[in-house]
């Protein structure tokens, strides 16, 4: 299994703290990336958030609700 870091490194100099009212350019940044690069970044973030559970299958859940008279 590949390491979920896949060579990504955090550039700590690229971070800044701003108010939520300030407009960001995240959309413009991602528009400069190819679809493949965007998907790779998405997969990386998903694995970072969920760890090994990211590769596990979803569990099926079945529940039966009985209809009652109201």
Secondary structure, 3 states (H helix, E strand, C coil): CCCCCCCCCCCHHHCCCCCCCCCCCHHHHHHCCCHHHHHHHHHHHHHHHHHHHHHCCCCCCCCCCCCCCC
